[in-house]
Amino acid sequence: MAQLLRDLEATRDETLGFYALGESDLTRSYGPGKWSVRYLLHHLADAETVLYERIRRVLAEPQQTLKVFDQEAWAENLDYAGMPLEISRDVFAAVRSAIIHLARLRYETHGHLTFVHSVTGLRTLREEFDKVAQHNAHHLGHIRSALGREL
């Protein structure tokens, strides 16, 4: 669990730094037809809320089926182009703090709880906590690539 907490904190800190980028960097993309840095940051905030909600549902009501979310529909219908980035930054920061709090309390003791994901099937709470950091790291790679900062 110690590694998960380090990963959650490190990806949080790096992500929060990107919310302060200037307009020219926010419009950059990591490839043709791929999302801009702005869209990726909005997506990270939204995905964080979805994963947080799943974690809370599994803790409160284990063994249920939870639906996938259509990230393209969220980007379009929630107006990633016009949404103030400060709102997504604040959402991301607050929800990540809550996830870290729950991970400290429940990763070891409740990580075995299960749910069914509507696309990927049977999953555990532990896997969902791990997915938060993995998903964030995956998109940080896209942002770094868009900015020419690959590690």
N, C-alpha and C positions, 0 to 999 in steps of 0.2 A: 504494500500500500504506500510505503514511503516514496517509491518511484512514481506512482500515479500522482501523488500530491505535488511532487516536484514538477512533473510534466504539466499538470493543470496550471500551476503557478507560472511556469516559464512560458507556456503558450499564451496564457492570459496577458502577461506583461508585454510580450512581443506584439501581440495583436493590438493591444491598447495604444501602443506607439504609432501604429499605422493609421489610426483614426485622425491623427494630427497632420497627415500629409496635405500638401498643397493640391490645388485643382489639377494641375498638369499630371501629377503622379496618380491621382485618383482615377483619371480617365484611361490610364494605361491598362493593357490586357496582356496576358501571358501567351496568347496565341490568337490567330484569326478565328473569329466567331466565338471566342471565349469571353467570359465575364470580365468586366473591368475591376480594378481594385475596389472601387466604390461598391459595386454589386457584391463582390466577395465579402466585404465588411458587413454589409446589410445581411447577407446570407448567414454569416457566422453568428450574428445576433439572433436571427430567427431560428437557426438550427439549435443554438444553445437553449432557447426557450422550449423547443420541441423535446430535446433530450432531457431537459430538466423536468418537464411535465411527465415524461415516460418514467423517469426515476421515481418521482413522487407517486405516480399511479401504482407502480410495482410495489413500493413500500406500503402503500395504503390498501391496495386491492390486488394482491398477487394473482397470477394465473389467469390473466385476461388477454384478449387480443387487442393489440394496439396497431393503428393504421400508419402506413407510410405517409410522408407528406410530399407533395409535388412541388419541388423547389422552383421550377420554372413558373408555375402558376403563382407562387408566393411573390417571386420577383416582379412579375407583370402586374398582378392584381393588388399588390401592396405598394406599388409605385417606387421601386428602388431608385429610379432616375430622379424623382423629386423629393423623396423622403430625407429629412434633415439627418445628416450623419451623426450629429450629436445625440439624437434620440437612440439610435442603434448602439452607439458607444456606451451610453448609460445603461441600456438594457443588458448588453453583453457583460459589463462589469458587475452589475448587481446579480445577475443570474449565475455567473461564474462563481461569485462569492458564496452563493447558496449551494451550488454543487460541491464546492470544496468542503463546506461545512457538513453536508450530508455524507460525503465520502469519508471524512474523518470519523463520523459516528457510525456509519452503516456498511461500509465496503466489506469489512471483515465479517461482521456479525450477520448481515443480511444478503451478502453477495450471492448466495445460493438461490435466492428467490427467482422464480421464472415467470416469463410471459411469452406470448406468441406474437411475433412481429408479422404483419400481414404479408410481407414479401419474403423475409429471410427465415421465418419459422421460429422455432424454440430458441429463446435467448435467456441469459441470466442477468440479474441486476449488475453483477460484477462486470460482465461484458459491456453493458450500457455505460457504466462509469468509464471504462477504458475507452469506449468509442468517443466520448467527449474530447479527450486529449488527442486521440488519433485523428479525428475529423478536423480538429483545429490545426494540427500540425500539417495535415495534407494540404489545406488551403493556405497556410502560411508559405508553403513551398510555391504555390501559384503566385502569391503576392510578391515574394522575393524574385521569382522569375520575371514577372511583369516589370519590376523595378530594376532588373539587372543586378540583383544582389544574391545570386544563388550561392549556397555554401558548398 
